Amino acid sequence: MTTKVEQQLGSPSAAADARGAGSLSFWPLLAQLAPFVLALAAYTAVFLVMRPDTTGDEPHYLLVAESIAFDGDVDLANDYANRERTLRVVNSFPLDPDRHAADYDGSGQLRPLHGVGLSALLAPAVGLGGLTGAQLTMVLIAALLADQLFRLLRDLRFRRRYRIAAWVAVAGCFPLLVFASQIYPEVPAALLIVVALRIMVGRASSPVALALGATAGAALVWLHVRYLPLAMGVFAGLILAACTQRRSGAAPNGIRATVASYVATAKREWRAAILPVVVPFAVVLGAFAAAFQHWYGTPNPTAPYRFYSTTNAGDAGWSFLYEYALADVLSPVHGWIPFVPVHWLGLAALGCLLIRFGWPAAACLAVPLGYELILASAAPNIGWGLPARYLIPFIPLIAIPIAVLLQHVRASRILFVPLLAGSLVIAVAGARDHYGLYPIDDSSRIYGVRSMAHLFPIPLPPHPPSSFVLQPGQYPPHSGVVEDGMVIARENRDEPGFVMWGPYYTLKEGAYKATFPLAVEGVPPDALVATIEVAGSPPGKVLEEKVVVAADLKSRRPTVVPLDFSMPGGYLIETRVFYHGRGTLRVGPVTVRAHALAPGRPYPSWALAVAWVVGTVLFGWWFVRRYRREAISSSA
């Protein structure tokens, strides 16, 4: 027997055999390689434009990879203490292991908080090429994901023009285009899921393919324990697909008869349908449990987090549906759709997807939906990562409903073109200023997103302040010493350097005045005393600066020197005082206050959320009606 999907589509493997019956020639081979080559070229080019430094969790994943490559273990005590190893993967030393590694059993060994699977995957590349080797390996994995996604769309037998369009909407847009070189487990997880889906669609009759799919599904847990629901979904999907392939007789009617049919098939065909899935899962998960028992003293997959986190699924109450789940999709700060509007068509096309593929599509949709609900219900901290990071394991699959819609609803093609164009523009803008993608405040620096951010809800706005005070010594001065509540730098004792810097605060968008109390003695009136600056990061960018000469300071008592600047949003603000090495300079607390704030958001977030949800449902209903009408007209 074949699945409903395969009955509609035919056998992908048979079609491939037919295409390959003749001798191979250059052009068919080129067509086979084109998706991978194009994706690899695009992602490599974007990587060379970005050349991103490691941030957030990335250097900690890479230190684990170095420990595996050089020591053959995951004891990180010597790795965090090793200056050479640390500087191979991050541009600062020392690197604080807090919230990234801990001594779980009192042995003095530092065990990683993060999943070891990604680090093990990158260990050879890190050992040979350091940070660049790891990033290029991630680019290669992203290109493999794009290639497998294209092949999945081909397996589903979409017409060429529509599968190519849907593929470009995913492979050529955010997040994959910008995220390709990031050292995080999401892209490898997406690759494993797409590979498993390809096996479910057309290769579930092969025990070897089932074993490969099961290994891929179980490996998700090694990448991150939060992927356990996705791994269980792959496990169930492979068994259902295998049983469907081998079910005898006509398709049963009703839920009870269907369940009975699958149970009977599983009992009859357990060697070919069940064993190839269960055994690899048991082996991979058993190894995972044994490793955790050795490293953390328990096979509990949440054991690494017990030192730093007490949150559990359900802790956010029912408000998580609005504050976290909806924000993951629609927030212009860290969500999905504002950064790639063409994917909204895929969400609106889910009804068409269900009509086209039936219950297999419903079962597949239930897995990422359950994953997102479980994750969002724990009120997760989005951390320092690019938008939509937690959704990336299944975002590539949005290409399937987009392809369904383009192929079956002609009117959707009119919407698709401008939405794709806008998404490509945003992706390029994100690659040119990838630091602007990180969630800093309630605004965005990215071209396109910034101009339409007011149309999307922010369920949990960050509420940045409109003032701050930088105290002397709050950050250790590079020059001078802290005395009597001031930083004092003296000629012939202190070298030129920053006597005040920090504090890297977020501020509301608007116009501000920074005041710098400065006093100097022992220099002529025209001598350069200091340079005062207001800078934003990341990356470092001076917003305003002023060179102060001795004549600007009226006496030995501190003179307040003002500096007006505009806060454009999307930056961490730093105030700095640079000592030029002349005379004795005294610097007091630097104060920053707003004198004109930008207007607030014009529409309440709850109203925008309702509008987006209702609008998406209405468009989905209209697409379904058009789908059915065009299907009837085409069959007449």
Secondary structure as the mmCIF struct_conf table of DSSP 4:
data_model
#
loop_
_struct_conf.conf_type_id
_struct_conf.id
_struct_conf.beg_label_comp_id
_struct_conf.beg_label_asym_id
_struct_conf.beg_label_seq_id
_struct_conf.end_label_comp_id
_struct_conf.end_label_asym_id
_struct_conf.end_label_seq_id
HELX_RH_AL_P HELX_RH_AL_P1 LYS A 4 LEU A 9
HELX_RH_AL_P HELX_RH_AL_P2 PRO A 12 ARG A 19
TURN_TY1_P TURN_TY1_P1 GLY A 20 GLY A 20
BEND BEND1 ALA A 21 GLY A 22
HELX_RH_AL_P HELX_RH_AL_P3 PHE A 26 MET A 50
HELX_LH_PP_P HELX_LH_PP_P1 PRO A 52 THR A 54
TURN_TY1_P TURN_TY1_P2 GLY A 56 ASP A 57
HELX_RH_AL_P HELX_RH_AL_P4 GLU A 58 GLU A 66
HELX_RH_PI_P HELX_RH_PI_P1 SER A 67 ASP A 71
BEND BEND2 GLY A 72 ASP A 73
HELX_RH_AL_P HELX_RH_AL_P5 ALA A 77 ALA A 81
HELX_RH_AL_P HELX_RH_AL_P6 ARG A 83 VAL A 89
BEND BEND3 VAL A 90 PRO A 94
TURN_TY1_P TURN_TY1_P3 ASP A 98 HIS A 100
STRN STRN1 ALA A 101 ALA A 102
BEND BEND4 TYR A 104 GLY A 108
HELX_LH_PP_P HELX_LH_PP_P2 GLN A 109 LEU A 110
STRN STRN2 ARG A 111 PRO A 112
BEND BEND5 LEU A 113 HIS A 114
HELX_RH_AL_P HELX_RH_AL_P7 VAL A 116 ASP A 155
TURN_TY1_P TURN_TY1_P4 LEU A 156 ARG A 157
HELX_RH_AL_P HELX_RH_AL_P8 ARG A 160 ALA A 171
TURN_TY1_P TURN_TY1_P5 GLY A 172 GLY A 172
BEND BEND6 CYS A 173 CYS A 173
TURN_TY1_P TURN_TY1_P6 PHE A 174 PRO A 175
HELX_RH_AL_P HELX_RH_AL_P9 LEU A 176 PHE A 179
TURN_TY1_P TURN_TY1_P7 ALA A 180 SER A 181
BEND BEND7 TYR A 184 PRO A 185
HELX_RH_AL_P HELX_RH_AL_P10 GLU A 186 GLY A 202
TURN_TY1_P TURN_TY1_P8 ALA A 204 SER A 205
HELX_RH_AL_P HELX_RH_AL_P11 PRO A 207 LEU A 223
HELX_RH_3T_P HELX_RH_3T_P1 VAL A 225 TYR A 227
HELX_RH_AL_P HELX_RH_AL_P12 LEU A 228 ARG A 246
BEND BEND8 GLY A 249 ALA A 250
HELX_LH_PP_P HELX_LH_PP_P3 ALA A 251 PRO A 252
BEND BEND9 GLY A 254 GLY A 254
HELX_RH_AL_P HELX_RH_AL_P13 ILE A 255 ARG A 268
TURN_TY1_P TURN_TY1_P9 GLU A 269 GLU A 269
HELX_RH_PI_P HELX_RH_PI_P2 TRP A 270 ILE A 274
HELX_RH_AL_P HELX_RH_AL_P14 LEU A 275 TYR A 296
BEND BEND10 GLY A 297 THR A 298
TURN_TY1_P TURN_TY1_P10 PRO A 301 THR A 302
HELX_RH_3T_P HELX_RH_3T_P2 ALA A 303 TYR A 305
TURN_TY1_P TURN_TY1_P11 ARG A 306 TYR A 308
TURN_TY1_P TURN_TY1_P12 ALA A 313 ALA A 316
HELX_RH_3T_P HELX_RH_3T_P3 GLY A 317 SER A 319
HELX_RH_AL_P HELX_RH_AL_P15 PHE A 320 PHE A 320
HELX_RH_PI_P HELX_RH_PI_P3 LEU A 321 ALA A 325
HELX_RH_AL_P HELX_RH_AL_P16 LEU A 326 LEU A 330
TURN_TY1_P TURN_TY1_P13 PRO A 332 HIS A 334
BEND BEND11 TRP A 336 TRP A 336
HELX_RH_3T_P HELX_RH_3T_P4 ILE A 337 PHE A 339
TURN_TY1_P TURN_TY1_P14 PRO A 341 VAL A 342
HELX_RH_AL_P HELX_RH_AL_P17 HIS A 343 ALA A 348
TURN_TY1_P TURN_TY1_P15 ALA A 349 ALA A 349
HELX_RH_AL_P HELX_RH_AL_P18 LEU A 350 PHE A 357
HELX_RH_AL_P HELX_RH_AL_P19 TRP A 359 SER A 377
TURN_TY1_P TURN_TY1_P16 ALA A 378 ALA A 378
BEND BEND12 TRP A 384 GLY A 385
TURN_TY1_P TURN_TY1_P17 PRO A 387 ALA A 388
HELX_RH_3T_P HELX_RH_3T_P5 ARG A 389 LEU A 391
TURN_TY1_P TURN_TY1_P18 ILE A 392 PHE A 394
HELX_RH_3T_P HELX_RH_3T_P6 ILE A 395 ILE A 398
HELX_RH_AL_P HELX_RH_AL_P20 ALA A 399 HIS A 408
TURN_TY1_P TURN_TY1_P19 ARG A 410 ALA A 411
HELX_RH_AL_P HELX_RH_AL_P21 SER A 412 ARG A 432
TURN_TY1_P TURN_TY1_P20 ASP A 433 ASP A 433
HELX_RH_3T_P HELX_RH_3T_P7 HIS A 434 LEU A 437
BEND BEND13 TYR A 438 TYR A 438
BEND BEND14 ASP A 441 ASP A 442
BEND BEND15 ILE A 446 ILE A 446
TURN_TY1_P TURN_TY1_P21 TYR A 447 GLY A 448
HELX_RH_AL_P HELX_RH_AL_P22 VAL A 449 MET A 452
HELX_RH_3T_P HELX_RH_3T_P8 ALA A 453 LEU A 455
BEND BEND16 PHE A 456 PHE A 456
BEND BEND17 PRO A 459 LEU A 460
BEND BEND18 SER A 466 SER A 466
STRN STRN3 SER A 467 LEU A 470
TURN_TY1_P TURN_TY1_P22 PRO A 472 GLY A 473
BEND BEND19 GLN A 474 TYR A 475
BEND BEND20 HIS A 478 GLY A 480
STRN STRN4 VAL A 481 GLU A 483
TURN_TY1_P TURN_TY1_P23 ASP A 484 GLY A 485
STRN STRN5 MET A 486 ARG A 490
TURN_TY1_P TURN_TY1_P24 GLU A 491 ARG A 493
BEND BEND21 ASP A 494 ASP A 494
BEND BEND22 PRO A 496 PRO A 496
STRN STRN6 GLY A 497 MET A 500
STRN STRN7 PRO A 503 TYR A 505
BEND BEND23 GLU A 509 GLU A 509
STRN STRN8 GLY A 510 GLU A 521
BEND BEND24 GLY A 522 VAL A 523
TURN_TY1_P TURN_TY1_P25 PRO A 525 ASP A 526
BEND BEND25 ALA A 527 ALA A 527
STRN STRN9 LEU A 528 SER A 537
TURN_TY1_P TURN_TY1_P26 PRO A 538 GLY A 540
STRN STRN10 LYS A 541 VAL A 549
HELX_RH_3T_P HELX_RH_3T_P9 ALA A 550 ASP A 552
BEND BEND26 LEU A 553 LEU A 553
BEND BEND27 SER A 555 ARG A 557
STRN STRN11 THR A 559 MET A 567
BEND BEND28 GLY A 569 GLY A 570
STRN STRN12 LEU A 572 TYR A 579
BEND BEND29 GLY A 581 GLY A 583
STRN STRN13 THR A 584 VAL A 587
STRN STRN14 VAL A 590 LEU A 597
HELX_LH_PP_P HELX_LH_PP_P4 ALA A 598 PRO A 599
BEND BEND30 PRO A 602 TYR A 603
HELX_RH_AL_P HELX_RH_AL_P23 SER A 605 SER A 635
#
